[in-house]
Amino acid sequence: MSTDIQKRYDFVILFEVKDGNPNGDPDAGNLPRIDAETGHGLVTDVCLKRKIRNYVGLKMNEQIPNAIFVREKAVLNNTIEQAYKSLDIKLDEPPADSSDGSKRNKKGQGQGKEVDRARQFLCQNFFDIRTFGAVLSTGANAGQVRGPVQLTFARSVDPIVSLEHSITRMAVTTEAEAEKQGGDNRTMGRKFTVPYGLYRAHGFVSAPLANQTGFSTDDLELLWEALENMFEHDRSAARGLMGTRKIFIFKHSSKMGNAPVQKLFDAIKVKRIDKNKPPRNFSDYEITVAREEIPSGVELIEK
């Protein structure tokens, strides 16, 4: 049975990529994202959230109360407007409750307690809104939601190498291209890969914010499941072999937490075993947990 979250959680996730591009940068010709100063690979928090959303959407079949708000090709303002229609709030008429005003300040836009009702409705029905929050102040206006779950950029443990490959398709798109090639009918392209990278990201779950959005213990279990399996239905030729390798969850004994997050994250140490050869497998790394550095009141859960 779903209940309110009463504990703070912080977590570390380790995932790998083999011969793939984990997160292309559109401003750099879709090259793998990289820290220009150190050469470490990067994967944005937005990319990771997208994979979580996609997994939950597939598992729950986009059904309420686990529908996905930010989905491919969605028109967000239409969804916000639909929330008002579901609540039978008529945005082209004066507010039904006089405490919200005697007239509609802006036609087609909610005001007063209407905004709170619409925001609550969206939190109840959309997993990603009550998890990550959302800006809902556009269009019909349902305010803003500060999400209880946040993620950092993922950063590779070691610097990565970005390789560029020429690829050939034995076909062309148009007749004009075929005539230009005299029937050779080849299309040349480029592909970028990382031979191997072990990435580390950090996340946070705030109990007080979870109680505000309705993010529950059932939602939390679904989040852990999504983090473990978010690459399993995200396969593509461009991404190579990607997968979650390890998740470390720090469960505090209180809502506000029992220790600074940096101290907890420092207890998880990842290092390459052989510094004289480039890493190509997860087994090339040693992961240790300094349990003596974890304060009382914090439980470590490994997945």
C-alpha positions as CSV (number, residue, x, y, z in Angstrom):
1,M,0.0,0.0,0.0
2,S,1.4,3.4,-1.0
3,T,2.3,5.8,1.8
4,D,3.9,9.1,2.2
5,I,7.7,9.2,2.2
6,Q,9.1,9.9,5.7
7,K,12.9,9.5,5.0
8,R,15.5,11.3,3.0
9,Y,17.3,9.4,0.3
10,D,20.5,10.1,-1.6
11,F,22.0,7.7,-4.2
12,V,24.9,7.0,-6.5
13,I,24.4,5.2,-9.8
14,L,27.1,3.7,-11.9
15,F,26.4,2.8,-15.6
16,E,28.6,1.9,-18.5
17,V,28.8,2.4,-22.3
18,K,30.7,0.1,-24.7
19,D,31.3,1.2,-28.3
20,G,28.5,3.7,-28.2
21,N,27.5,7.4,-27.8
22,P,25.8,7.8,-24.4
23,N,24.7,11.4,-24.9
24,G,25.6,13.3,-28.1
25,D,26.1,17.1,-28.0
26,P,24.0,18.8,-30.8
27,D,26.3,21.8,-30.5
28,A,29.3,19.7,-31.4
29,G,28.0,17.7,-34.3
30,N,26.6,15.0,-31.9
31,L,30.0,14.1,-30.5
32,P,29.9,12.5,-27.0
33,R,29.6,15.2,-24.4
34,I,33.0,15.9,-22.7
35,D,34.6,18.1,-20.1
36,A,37.0,20.1,-22.3
37,E,39.4,20.6,-19.5
38,T,39.7,17.1,-18.1
39,G,38.5,14.9,-21.0
40,H,35.9,13.2,-18.8
41,G,32.7,12.2,-20.5
42,L,29.4,13.7,-19.4
43,V,25.8,12.7,-19.6
44,T,23.2,15.4,-18.7
45,D,20.6,15.0,-16.0
46,V,18.0,15.7,-18.7
47,C,19.2,12.7,-20.7
48,L,18.9,10.4,-17.6
49,K,15.4,11.8,-16.7
50,R,14.3,11.1,-20.3
51,K,15.3,7.4,-19.9
52,I,13.4,7.2,-16.6
53,R,10.3,8.8,-18.2
54,N,10.5,6.4,-21.1
55,Y,10.8,3.3,-18.9
56,V,7.9,4.3,-16.7
57,G,5.8,5.2,-19.7
58,L,6.4,1.8,-21.3
59,K,5.8,-0.2,-18.0
60,M,2.7,1.7,-17.0
61,N,1.4,2.1,-20.6
62,E,1.0,5.9,-20.1
63,Q,-1.9,5.2,-17.8
64,I,-3.1,7.5,-15.0
65,P,-1.8,7.9,-12.3
66,N,1.5,7.2,-14.0
67,A,1.1,9.1,-17.2
68,I,4.1,11.1,-18.5
69,F,3.8,14.8,-18.9
70,V,7.0,15.6,-20.8
71,R,6.9,13.0,-23.6
72,E,7.9,13.0,-27.2
73,K,5.9,15.3,-29.4
74,A,3.7,16.4,-26.6
75,V,2.1,19.9,-26.5
76,L,2.4,20.7,-22.8
77,N,-0.1,23.6,-22.8
78,N,-2.8,21.3,-24.1
79,T,-2.2,19.0,-21.2
80,I,-2.5,21.8,-18.7
81,E,-5.7,23.0,-20.3
82,Q,-7.1,19.5,-20.2
83,A,-6.5,19.5,-16.4
84,Y,-8.9,22.4,-16.1
85,K,-11.5,20.7,-18.3
86,S,-11.2,17.6,-16.1
87,L,-11.9,19.7,-13.1
88,D,-14.8,21.4,-14.8
89,I,-13.2,24.8,-14.4
90,K,-14.4,27.1,-17.2
91,L,-11.5,29.4,-18.1
92,D,-13.7,31.6,-20.4
93,E,-16.0,32.5,-17.6
94,P,-15.6,34.3,-14.2
95,P,-14.3,32.1,-11.4
96,A,-17.0,29.9,-9.8
97,D,-15.5,30.8,-6.3
98,S,-15.8,34.5,-5.6
99,S,-12.7,34.4,-3.5
100,D,-10.8,33.8,-6.7
101,G,-12.0,37.1,-8.0
102,S,-15.2,38.5,-9.5
103,K,-13.9,38.4,-13.1
104,R,-11.5,36.4,-15.2
105,N,-8.2,38.5,-15.1
106,K,-7.0,36.8,-18.3
107,K,-9.2,34.8,-20.5
108,G,-8.1,31.2,-20.8
109,Q,-6.0,31.3,-17.6
110,G,-6.6,30.0,-14.1
111,Q,-6.3,32.2,-11.0
112,G,-6.4,31.9,-7.3
113,K,-7.3,28.5,-5.9
114,E,-8.0,27.2,-9.4
115,V,-4.2,27.1,-10.0
116,D,-3.7,25.1,-6.9
117,R,-6.4,22.6,-7.9
118,A,-5.0,22.2,-11.4
119,R,-1.4,21.7,-10.0
120,Q,-2.6,19.1,-7.6
121,F,-4.6,17.3,-10.4
122,L,-1.5,17.2,-12.6
123,C,0.7,15.9,-9.7
124,Q,-1.8,13.1,-9.0
125,N,-2.0,11.9,-12.6
126,F,1.6,12.4,-14.0
127,F,4.5,10.4,-12.6
128,D,7.2,12.8,-13.9
129,I,5.5,15.9,-12.5
130,R,5.3,14.6,-8.9
131,T,8.8,13.1,-9.3
132,F,10.9,15.8,-11.1
133,G,8.6,18.8,-10.9
134,A,7.6,20.9,-13.8
135,V,7.0,24.5,-15.0
136,L,3.2,24.6,-15.5
137,S,2.8,28.4,-15.6
138,T,2.4,28.6,-19.3
139,G,-0.9,28.5,-21.2
140,A,-3.8,27.9,-18.8
141,N,-1.3,28.2,-15.9
142,A,-1.0,25.6,-13.2
143,G,1.9,27.3,-11.4
144,Q,5.2,25.4,-10.7
145,V,6.0,22.2,-9.0
146,R,9.3,21.7,-7.3
147,G,10.2,18.0,-7.7
148,P,11.5,15.9,-4.8
149,V,13.8,13.9,-7.1
150,Q,16.9,15.5,-8.7
151,L,19.8,14.2,-10.6
152,T,23.3,15.5,-11.3
153,F,25.2,15.2,-14.6
154,A,26.9,11.8,-14.9
155,R,30.6,12.0,-15.2
156,S,33.0,9.3,-16.4
157,V,35.4,7.9,-13.8
158,D,38.3,8.3,-16.3
159,P,38.8,10.5,-19.3
160,I,37.1,9.1,-22.4
161,V,38.3,8.7,-26.0
162,S,35.8,9.8,-28.7
163,L,36.2,7.8,-31.9
164,E,34.9,8.8,-35.3
165,H,33.9,6.1,-37.8
166,S,32.9,6.3,-41.5
167,I,29.8,4.3,-42.3
168,T,28.2,3.3,-45.6
169,R,24.6,2.6,-46.5
170,M,24.2,0.7,-49.8
171,A,21.3,2.8,-50.9
172,V,20.3,6.4,-51.6
173,T,17.2,8.3,-50.7
174,T,16.2,9.9,-54.1
175,E,16.4,9.2,-57.8
176,A,18.5,12.3,-58.2
177,E,21.1,10.9,-55.9
178,A,21.2,7.7,-57.8
179,E,21.7,9.4,-61.1
180,K,24.4,11.6,-59.7
181,Q,26.3,8.4,-58.6
182,G,25.8,6.6,-61.8
183,G,23.9,3.8,-60.1
184,D,26.6,3.2,-57.4
185,N,23.9,4.1,-54.8
186,R,26.0,4.6,-51.7
187,T,25.3,7.0,-48.8
188,M,28.3,7.9,-46.6
189,G,27.9,8.9,-43.0
190,R,29.8,9.4,-39.7
191,K,29.3,7.8,-36.4
192,F,30.9,8.7,-33.0
193,T,31.5,6.2,-30.2
194,V,33.2,5.9,-26.8
195,P,35.2,2.6,-26.6
196,Y,34.4,2.3,-23.0
197,G,33.2,4.6,-20.2
198,L,32.1,4.0,-16.6
199,Y,29.9,6.9,-15.6
200,R,28.9,8.0,-12.1
201,A,25.8,10.1,-11.3
202,H,24.3,11.3,-8.0
203,G,20.7,11.7,-7.0
204,F,18.6,13.1,-4.2
205,V,15.1,12.4,-2.8
206,S,13.6,15.1,-0.5
207,A,10.9,13.8,1.8
208,P,9.3,17.2,2.5
209,L,9.0,18.0,-1.2
210,A,7.7,14.4,-1.9
211,N,4.9,15.1,0.6
212,Q,4.0,18.3,-1.3
213,T,3.8,16.6,-4.7
214,G,2.3,13.3,-3.6
215,F,5.4,11.3,-4.5
216,S,4.8,8.1,-2.6
217,T,6.6,4.9,-1.5
218,D,5.2,3.2,-4.6
219,D,6.6,5.9,-6.8
220,L,10.0,5.5,-5.0
221,E,10.1,1.8,-5.8
222,L,9.2,2.5,-9.4
223,L,12.1,5.0,-9.5
224,W,14.6,2.5,-8.3
225,E,13.3,0.0,-10.8
226,A,13.6,2.5,-13.6
227,L,17.2,3.4,-12.6
228,E,18.1,-0.3,-12.8
229,N,16.4,-0.9,-16.1
230,M,16.3,2.4,-17.9
231,F,18.7,1.3,-20.6
232,E,17.0,-2.1,-21.2
233,H,14.4,-0.6,-23.6
234,D,16.5,2.2,-24.9
235,R,18.7,0.2,-27.2
236,S,19.9,1.8,-30.5
237,A,22.8,1.4,-32.9
238,A,24.1,4.7,-31.8
239,R,24.2,4.0,-28.1
240,G,26.1,0.7,-28.3
241,L,26.0,-1.4,-25.1
242,M,24.8,0.6,-22.1
243,G,23.6,-0.7,-18.7
244,T,23.3,0.2,-15.1
245,R,26.0,-1.6,-13.1
246,K,25.4,-0.5,-9.5
247,I,23.1,1.6,-7.4
248,F,24.0,2.7,-3.8
249,I,21.1,4.2,-1.9
250,F,21.6,6.1,1.4
251,K,18.4,5.9,3.5
252,H,18.3,8.4,6.3
253,S,16.4,7.8,9.5
254,S,14.7,11.2,9.3
255,K,12.9,13.5,6.9
256,M,15.6,16.2,6.8
257,G,18.5,13.8,6.8
258,N,21.2,12.7,9.2
259,A,24.4,13.6,7.3
260,P,25.7,15.9,4.6
261,V,25.5,14.3,1.2
262,Q,29.1,14.9,0.3
263,K,30.3,12.8,3.2
264,L,28.1,9.9,2.1
265,F,29.1,10.1,-1.6
266,D,32.8,10.2,-0.6
267,A,32.3,6.7,1.0
268,I,31.8,5.2,-2.4
269,K,35.1,4.9,-4.1
270,V,35.7,3.8,-7.7
271,K,39.2,3.3,-9.2
272,R,40.8,1.6,-12.1
273,I,42.7,-1.5,-11.2
274,D,45.4,-1.3,-13.8
275,K,46.5,2.3,-14.6
276,N,48.8,1.1,-17.4
277,K,46.0,-0.1,-19.8
278,P,42.8,1.6,-20.9
279,P,39.6,0.3,-19.4
280,R,37.3,-1.8,-21.6
281,N,35.1,-3.6,-19.1
282,F,33.4,-3.1,-15.7
283,S,35.8,-5.6,-14.3
284,D,38.7,-3.2,-14.9
285,Y,37.4,-1.2,-11.9
286,E,37.4,-1.8,-8.2
287,I,34.5,-0.4,-6.2
288,T,34.9,-0.1,-2.4
289,V,32.6,1.2,0.3
290,A,34.1,2.9,3.3
291,R,31.3,1.8,5.7
292,E,33.1,3.3,8.7
293,E,32.6,6.7,7.1
294,I,28.9,6.4,7.0
295,P,27.4,8.1,10.1
296,S,24.8,6.4,12.3
297,G,21.3,7.1,11.3
298,V,22.1,6.3,7.6
299,E,21.5,2.9,6.1
300,L,23.3,1.8,2.9
301,I,21.2,-0.2,0.4
302,E,23.0,-1.8,-2.6
303,K,21.2,-2.7,-5.8
